[in-house]
Amino acid sequence: MYNAGPLRLEAGMGMNRLIRVGISLAIVTVAVAALRAQGTPAPRAGIVEHIKVHGKSLEGNLEGDSPDRDVTVYLPPSYATDRTRRYPVVYLLHGYGGTDSTFNGRLAKLPEIADRLAAAGSLREMIVAMPNAFSLHKGSMYSNSVTSGDWEGYVAQDLVAYMDGHYRTIANRTSRGLAGHSMGGYGAIRIGMKRPDVFSSLYILSACCLSAQLNPRPEAMAAIVDFDERTLAFQAVAAAFCHTGIKAMGVGFGCAQRGVTPHKEKPRGDRGFWGIPMPTNVG
């Protein structure tokens, strides 16, 4: 009768050796990874502050939005330790329907990205200020309107003055940049073109509203007629983006050009109403 006992024992011993070798390799791998991690410490973290900045330019707006606006501020890693250093500032404007959290976790993680790039020497350290322009109709269009308020003035005057007065900024135009995405890209173009005395550099990401919609669709216009009251406007959050966006453009663009009950006037498809705020017409 064939006796397979010694073979099984040898096979078992061989398997045990393989297991011991595997465990040893795993330990070595973990140890090497730990040593590498010790040699490459995590980037120093910047500071994120959440503040409110009053906007004199927004007082009395007909939408009833508060002139005290939330602003998220990113301070670079060296800000807390290098007390004599001053920093350039980028003012970063979110898109339609967004808030100051857009670049702080919603669409991007700006603090983590900035920390990593600064540690790698790929980015000059800077302060980034991100205001919340969410309004009754989900977006101010960063325009000057008696209905939604003078957002041009808020960004270029109120917010810049606050940042220069409360943070160690380099308080001149050559050290200020203005950037934005979508509605914020439009705002960066519009405000940047009108206020070159404040901002020296612009960075635009997929800007909206660069050409006038001279013939809005009737069904879109009908859908926005009742969005004047705050309760109805917030109920309209689930409405089609284009419908609420047309209302926002109406109060942000056209109403700035008229003096008769602008908060009740319906957007119209004529060039005088829509065309004036377009960047090509900004003089």
Buried (B, 14 or more C-beta within 10 A) or exposed (E): EEEEEEEEEEEEEEEEEEEEEEEEEEEEEEEEEEEEEEEEEEBEBBEBEEBEBBBEBBEEBBBEBBBEBBBBBBBBBBBEEEEEEBBBBBBBBBBBBBBBBBBBEEEEEBBBEBBBBBBEEEBEBBBBBBBBBBBBBBBBBBBBBBBBBBBBBBBBBBBBEBBBEEBBBBBEBEBBBBBBBBBBBBBBBBBBEBBEEBBBBBBBBEBBBEEBBEEBEEEBBEBBEEBBEEEEBEEBEEBEEEBBBBBBBBBBBBBBBEEEEBBEBBBEBEEEBBBBBBBEEEE
